Amino acid sequence: MKMNSKFAAAVSAFALLAGPSAASAATVTITYAGTVSSGYDGTGVFGSAGGDLTGDSYTATYVFNTSLGNTALSTPTELILNGGAGAFGIPTPLVNASLTINGVTVSVPGGDQDLIWVLGGSGGSGYDVLARQYGVPNNGNTTVANELANDLSTGPSVIPFSFAGPVSYTVNAADSVFGDFVIGASAGNGYFGDAYGDLSPASLTVSSGAVAAAAPEPSTWAMMLVGFAGLGFAGYRRRKTAALVA
């Protein structure tokens, strides 16, 4: 039996929609690991309230969507991807950031001043990353509610001159590193929040991936199937009516 052309087209469209969805944007996952060089856990975010975090191991993970944000400040020796409502007035490229200490992982909101800064050229190479959320202004000054920063500077061409890397690097004594974190600072406290401290990165990994286009919800699939079936039934009735009239 010959299939109605509209129904065939609808089925073809459904097959295309149901197939693998194409990637719509590139993502970069950045992971720093090391030790807390000095830190204080005031409210027990990572363990005991009032605990000393100095010497504890940490892992900081960031995911950025490189199709968002701004790269206009980049130069031949610096790649800069930034964004955030507070500092730049544009959507942030940060998808998420988290900090793990003592086996406890805490989300670190950004949204106000988020960036990746890759250094290159004969002067050296490096990879810096920041996620920052502003707090309530205090006496006209900007406060920080949440922050997670990690910086690495090393020799020329050691770190690929690219947001996406790939990078798998272990810090050595000749490198310059720094990091800090603030979790839940309130207005008037500046950098003194529920937990805060300085970080000493020991390794860096950078890998790229993709953000897949969102698939329709199950209810949407059901409506589409009903619609396609309706097209097929309508075509069948037209053929049957034409045959009876003839």
Secondary structure per residue as TSV (DSSP state, phi and psi in degrees):
chain	resnum	aa	ss	phi	psi
A	1	M	-	360.0	135.3
A	2	K	-	-78.2	132.2
A	3	M	-	-80.3	137.9
A	4	N	-	-56.1	135.9
A	5	S	H	-63.7	-38.3
A	6	K	H	-67.7	-39.1
A	7	F	H	-65.6	-40.2
A	8	A	H	-62.2	-41.9
A	9	A	H	-64.5	-39.7
A	10	A	H	-64.6	-42.3
A	11	V	H	-63.3	-40.9
A	12	S	H	-61.7	-42.4
A	13	A	H	-63.4	-40.7
A	14	F	H	-62.5	-40.8
A	15	A	H	-62.4	-39.5
A	16	L	H	-67.1	-41.3
A	17	L	H	-68.0	-34.5
A	18	A	H	-78.7	-15.7
A	19	G	S	-74.2	-178.7
A	20	P	-	-58.7	135.2
A	21	S	-	-83.6	144.8
A	22	A	-	-77.4	149.6
A	23	A	E	-68.9	139.7
A	24	S	E	-110.7	-16.5
A	25	A	E	-160.3	150.8
A	26	A	E	-87.5	142.4
A	27	T	E	-120.7	155.8
A	28	V	E	-126.4	128.5
A	29	T	E	-108.1	122.8
A	30	I	E	-117.6	127.4
A	31	T	E	-128.2	120.8
A	32	Y	E	-107.3	142.3
A	33	A	E	-136.8	148.1
A	34	G	E	176.7	-144.1
A	35	T	E	-128.3	154.6
A	36	V	E	-80.2	115.0
A	37	S	E	-76.0	-29.4
A	38	S	E	-160.8	136.8
A	39	G	E	-168.0	153.8
A	40	Y	E	-135.9	134.0
A	41	D	E	-111.1	91.4
A	42	G	S	-68.0	-38.8
A	43	T	S	-114.8	10.3
A	44	G	-	82.0	32.4
A	45	V	S	-60.2	-41.2
A	46	F	S	-112.3	10.8
A	47	G	S	161.6	-121.5
A	48	S	S	-84.2	136.3
A	49	A	T	-61.1	134.1
A	50	G	T	79.8	11.2
A	51	G	E	-76.9	150.3
A	52	D	E	-90.9	120.6
A	53	L	-	-93.1	-1.6
A	54	T	T	-58.6	128.4
A	55	G	T	90.0	-8.4
A	56	D	-	-75.5	149.2
A	57	S	E	-76.0	149.8
A	58	Y	E	-140.8	157.3
A	59	T	E	-134.9	126.7
A	60	A	E	-114.4	128.0
A	61	T	E	-126.0	133.0
A	62	Y	E	-127.2	144.8
A	63	V	E	-126.4	124.8
A	64	F	E	-118.0	143.7
A	65	N	E	-98.4	108.1
A	66	T	T	-76.9	-2.7
A	67	S	T	-85.3	-8.0
A	68	L	S	-106.5	173.9
A	69	G	S	80.9	-164.5
A	70	N	B	-130.9	136.9
A	71	T	-	-120.2	14.7
A	72	A	T	-65.4	-21.8
A	73	L	T	-85.8	0.3
A	74	S	-	-66.2	150.1
A	75	T	B	-131.3	176.1
A	76	P	T	-60.1	-18.6
A	77	T	T	-118.4	3.7
A	78	E	E	-141.8	127.7
A	79	L	E	-106.9	121.1
A	80	I	E	-125.6	123.1
A	81	L	E	-118.5	117.0
A	82	N	E	-136.8	166.8
A	83	G	E	175.9	170.6
A	84	G	B	135.3	142.7
A	85	A	T	-66.4	-40.8
A	86	G	T	-70.2	-47.4
A	87	A	T	-92.5	-31.4
A	88	F	T	-121.0	-14.6
A	89	G	S	70.1	23.7
A	90	I	B	-136.4	162.5
A	91	P	-	-58.6	143.3
A	92	T	-	-76.1	144.6
A	93	P	-	-83.1	-5.2
A	94	L	E	-75.0	124.7
A	95	V	E	-85.9	-49.0
A	96	N	E	-164.4	160.6
A	97	A	E	-144.1	147.1
A	98	S	E	-148.3	154.5
A	99	L	E	-128.6	129.4
A	100	T	E	-115.4	124.2
A	101	I	E	-137.7	135.1
A	102	N	T	56.4	33.4
A	103	G	T	77.2	3.1
A	104	V	E	-106.1	124.5
A	105	T	E	-104.3	128.9
A	106	V	E	-122.9	132.2
A	107	S	E	-70.7	138.6
A	108	V	-	-115.6	99.3
A	109	P	-	-63.4	140.9
A	110	G	-	-112.4	-136.2
A	111	G	S	105.8	-15.3
A	112	D	S	-112.1	-37.7
A	113	Q	S	-151.3	91.1
A	114	D	E	-122.8	138.8
A	115	L	E	-161.8	157.7
A	116	I	E	-119.7	136.2
A	117	W	E	-133.5	109.8
A	118	V	E	-107.0	127.2
A	119	L	E	-101.5	144.8
A	120	G	-	-146.5	-172.5
A	121	G	S	95.7	-178.8
A	122	S	T	-70.8	-19.5
A	123	G	T	-77.4	-11.9
A	124	G	-	136.8	174.9
A	125	S	E	-130.7	159.7
A	126	G	E	-169.3	169.5
A	127	Y	E	-145.8	111.6
A	128	D	E	-116.1	144.8
A	129	V	E	-145.6	143.4
A	130	L	E	-142.9	136.7
A	131	A	E	-126.3	124.1
A	132	R	E	-142.7	133.4
A	133	Q	E	-119.3	128.4
A	134	Y	E	-75.4	151.6
A	135	G	-	-97.3	-168.6
A	136	V	-	-73.5	130.5
A	137	P	-	-55.6	143.4
A	138	N	B	-126.1	115.5
A	139	N	T	52.7	37.9
A	140	G	T	83.1	-4.9
A	141	N	B	-98.8	143.4
A	142	T	-	-75.1	128.2
A	143	T	-	-105.6	164.6
A	144	V	E	-113.0	123.6
A	145	A	E	-88.4	-40.5
A	146	N	E	-146.0	140.2
A	147	E	E	-153.5	143.8
A	148	L	E	-144.6	112.5
A	149	A	E	-127.4	140.6
A	150	N	E	-142.3	131.7
A	151	D	E	-130.7	140.2
A	152	L	E	-139.7	127.5
A	153	S	E	-125.1	133.0
A	154	T	E	-144.4	-163.6
A	155	G	S	-73.3	168.1
A	156	P	T	-57.6	135.5
A	157	S	T	64.6	11.2
A	158	V	S	-73.2	-44.1
A	159	I	S	-99.2	126.7
A	160	P	-	-56.2	141.5
A	161	F	S	-82.8	72.9
A	162	S	S	-162.4	143.5
A	163	F	T	-61.4	-37.4
A	164	A	T	-88.0	-4.0
A	165	G	-	72.6	-131.6
A	166	P	-	-75.1	152.1
A	167	V	E	-133.6	135.5
A	168	S	E	-143.9	96.2
A	169	Y	E	-131.7	137.6
A	170	T	E	-107.0	126.4
A	171	V	-	-66.3	139.9
A	172	N	-	-119.6	176.3
A	173	A	T	-64.0	-24.3
A	174	A	T	-81.9	-10.5
A	175	D	S	-81.6	158.4
A	176	S	E	-109.4	124.5
A	177	V	E	-134.2	154.8
A	178	F	E	-163.0	153.5
A	179	G	E	-162.9	159.8
A	180	D	E	-152.7	165.7
A	181	F	E	-147.7	148.8
A	182	V	E	-137.6	128.7
A	183	I	E	-121.8	114.0
A	184	G	S	70.2	40.4
A	185	A	-	-71.5	139.6
A	186	S	-	-99.3	166.7
A	187	A	T	-56.7	134.8
A	188	G	T	90.7	-15.1
A	189	N	-	-93.7	-8.2
A	190	G	T	59.5	-121.8
A	191	Y	T	-88.6	4.0
A	192	F	-	-97.8	100.2
A	193	G	-	-114.0	-157.2
A	194	D	S	-62.8	-36.4
A	195	A	E	-148.9	144.2
A	196	Y	E	-159.3	162.7
A	197	G	E	167.8	179.6
A	198	D	E	-106.9	149.6
A	199	L	E	-119.2	148.5
A	200	S	E	-121.1	94.8
A	201	P	E	-63.8	141.2
A	202	A	E	-117.4	-18.5
A	203	S	E	-154.2	156.7
A	204	L	E	-138.8	131.6
A	205	T	E	-128.7	140.1
A	206	V	E	-133.8	130.1
A	207	S	E	-140.5	154.7
A	208	S	E	-110.2	156.0
A	209	G	E	-148.1	-150.6
A	210	A	E	-148.4	149.4
A	211	V	E	-98.9	116.5
A	212	A	E	-78.2	147.3
A	213	A	-	-60.5	139.3
A	214	A	-	-64.9	135.8
A	215	A	-	-84.4	148.7
A	216	P	-	-60.7	152.5
A	217	E	-	-67.6	157.5
A	218	P	H	-54.2	-38.8
A	219	S	H	-64.0	-33.6
A	220	T	H	-68.1	-42.1
A	221	W	H	-59.1	-42.9
A	222	A	H	-62.0	-43.8
A	223	M	H	-63.1	-39.6
A	224	M	H	-63.9	-43.2
A	225	L	H	-63.1	-43.1
A	226	V	H	-61.0	-42.1
A	227	G	H	-63.0	-43.1
A	228	F	H	-64.9	-40.5
A	229	A	H	-63.6	-38.8
A	230	G	H	-62.6	-40.0
A	231	L	H	-61.6	-42.2
A	232	G	H	-65.3	-42.6
A	233	F	H	-65.7	-38.8
A	234	A	H	-62.2	-41.7
A	235	G	H	-64.0	-39.6
A	236	Y	H	-63.1	-43.7
A	237	R	H	-64.9	-38.2
A	238	R	H	-63.5	-41.2
A	239	R	H	-66.7	-40.0
A	240	K	H	-67.5	-41.4
A	241	T	H	-63.2	-42.9
A	242	A	H	-61.6	-37.2
A	243	A	H	-69.5	-36.8
A	244	L	H	-69.5	-39.6
A	245	V	H	-65.4	-39.8
A	246	A	-	-67.0	360.0
